[in-house]
């Protein structure tokens, strides 16, 4: 599996416990190889790093593999994640929302 940096954002929090959160988004690429085919499948990874005063650091990460067969669809999904500032905790919810949207599109296109 290959992992490519897609985007990275930093958010400063000043309320409650002041800290800086860094979200890093990766495009995951994997190959499914069979006798006569080399199919690429794509996924997403979100890494979160919280740095608090005093240098205390907390990390969290979530991965969803093999969700897309088209690179453009995977990139569009990752762009949505970045714009919405989705954290690792929200990745599965974002996937569920995305799949629901795709199903609705299929139903209403027929």
NUMAR-761134 format. One record per residue (C-alpha): residue number from 1; residue in one letter; chain; x, y, z. Coordinates in Angstrom, 1 decimal, m for minus. Layout:
! NUMAR-761134
NUM_A_A_X_Y_Z
...
***
This chain:
! NUMAR-761134
1_X_A_0.0_0.0_0.0
2_X_A_1.2_3.5_m0.9
3_X_A_0.5_6.6_1.2
4_X_A_0.7_10.0_m0.4
5_X_A_0.3_13.3_1.5
6_X_A_m2.9_15.0_0.3
7_X_A_m3.2_18.0_2.6
8_X_A_m2.3_19.3_6.0
9_X_A_m4.0_21.9_8.1
10_X_A_m3.3_23.5_11.5
11_X_A_m6.0_24.9_13.9
12_X_A_m5.2_26.9_17.0
13_X_A_m7.6_26.6_19.9
14_X_A_m7.6_29.4_22.5
15_X_A_m10.6_28.4_24.6
16_X_A_m10.6_25.9_27.5
17_X_A_m7.2_24.2_27.1
18_X_A_m5.2_26.2_24.5
19_X_A_m3.5_23.9_22.0
20_X_A_m2.7_23.5_18.4
21_X_A_m4.2_20.6_16.3
22_X_A_m2.6_19.4_13.1
23_X_A_m4.7_17.3_10.7
24_X_A_m2.9_15.4_8.0
25_X_A_m4.8_13.8_5.2
26_X_A_m3.3_11.0_3.1
27_X_A_m4.5_9.3_m0.1
28_X_A_m3.9_5.5_0.1
29_X_A_m3.4_3.5_m3.0
30_X_A_m3.4_m0.3_m3.2
31_X_A_m3.2_m2.8_m6.0
32_X_A_m5.4_m5.8_m6.4
33_X_A_m3.5_m8.1_m8.7
34_X_A_m5.0_m11.1_m10.5
35_X_A_m3.8_m13.1_m13.4
36_X_A_m5.0_m10.6_m16.1
37_X_A_m5.6_m7.4_m14.2
38_X_A_m3.9_m4.9_m12.0
39_X_A_m6.7_m2.9_m10.4
40_X_A_m6.0_0.1_m8.2
41_X_A_m8.1_0.9_m5.2
42_X_A_m8.0_4.0_m3.1
43_X_A_m8.7_5.0_0.5
44_X_A_m8.0_7.7_3.0
45_X_A_m6.1_8.2_6.2
46_X_A_m6.4_11.1_8.7
47_X_A_m3.7_11.7_11.4
48_X_A_m4.4_14.1_14.2
49_X_A_m1.7_15.6_16.4
50_X_A_m2.7_17.8_19.4
51_X_A_0.1_19.8_21.0
52_X_A_m0.7_21.3_24.4
53_X_A_1.3_23.8_26.4
54_X_A_4.3_22.2_28.0
55_X_A_4.9_20.1_24.9
56_X_A_2.4_17.4_25.8
57_X_A_1.4_15.7_22.5
58_X_A_m1.6_13.4_21.7
59_X_A_m1.9_11.5_18.5
60_X_A_m4.8_9.8_16.8
61_X_A_m5.2_8.1_13.4
62_X_A_m7.9_6.4_11.3
63_X_A_m7.8_4.6_8.0
64_X_A_m10.4_3.5_5.5
65_X_A_m8.9_1.2_2.8
66_X_A_m10.2_0.2_m0.6
67_X_A_m13.3_2.5_m0.7
68_X_A_m12.8_3.9_m4.2
69_X_A_m12.0_2.5_m7.6
70_X_A_m11.5_5.9_m9.3
71_X_A_m8.7_8.2_m8.2
72_X_A_m10.8_11.3_m8.9
73_X_A_m13.6_10.2_m6.6
74_X_A_m11.0_9.5_m3.8
75_X_A_m9.5_12.9_m4.3
76_X_A_m13.0_14.6_m4.2
77_X_A_m13.7_12.8_m1.0
78_X_A_m10.4_13.8_0.6
79_X_A_m11.1_17.4_m0.4
80_X_A_m14.4_17.3_1.4
81_X_A_m12.7_16.0_4.5
82_X_A_m10.1_18.8_4.4
83_X_A_m12.8_21.5_3.9
84_X_A_m14.9_20.1_6.7
85_X_A_m11.8_19.7_8.9
86_X_A_m12.8_16.1_9.7
87_X_A_m10.8_14.5_12.4
88_X_A_m10.0_10.7_12.7
89_X_A_m13.0_10.3_15.0
90_X_A_m15.3_11.6_12.3
91_X_A_m13.9_9.6_9.4
92_X_A_m16.4_6.7_9.6
93_X_A_m19.3_9.1_9.8
94_X_A_m18.0_11.0_6.7
95_X_A_m17.7_7.7_4.8
96_X_A_m21.3_6.8_5.8
97_X_A_m22.5_10.2_4.6
98_X_A_m20.6_9.8_1.3
99_X_A_m22.0_6.3_0.6
100_X_A_m25.5_7.5_1.4
101_X_A_m25.1_10.4_m1.1
102_X_A_m23.9_8.0_m3.8
103_X_A_m26.8_5.6_m3.2
104_X_A_m29.3_8.5_m3.5
105_X_A_m27.6_9.7_m6.7
106_X_A_m28.0_6.2_m8.2
107_X_A_m31.6_5.9_m7.1
108_X_A_m32.7_9.3_m8.5
109_X_A_m30.7_9.0_m11.7
110_X_A_m32.7_5.9_m12.9
***
